[in-house]
Amino acid sequence: MPKGYEKMRDRFTADGMSERGAQKKAARIWNDQHPDKPVGRGEKKGGRKKSGAR
């Protein structure tokens, strides 16, 4: 992970946010500022796949 993202995430957890909440917030900010190098679970184009079974 990029050092800037980790620093942001750690600052949010130090301010009292939950670990998961801090990860989400830091990722959202980082991805907005760095669209060419996103962090997260794998940015895929095309959105969510729908289940074909109905």
Secondary structure, DSSP 8 states (H G I E B T S, - for coil): --HHHHHHHHHHHHTT--HHHHHHHHHHHHHHH-TTS--SS---TT--------
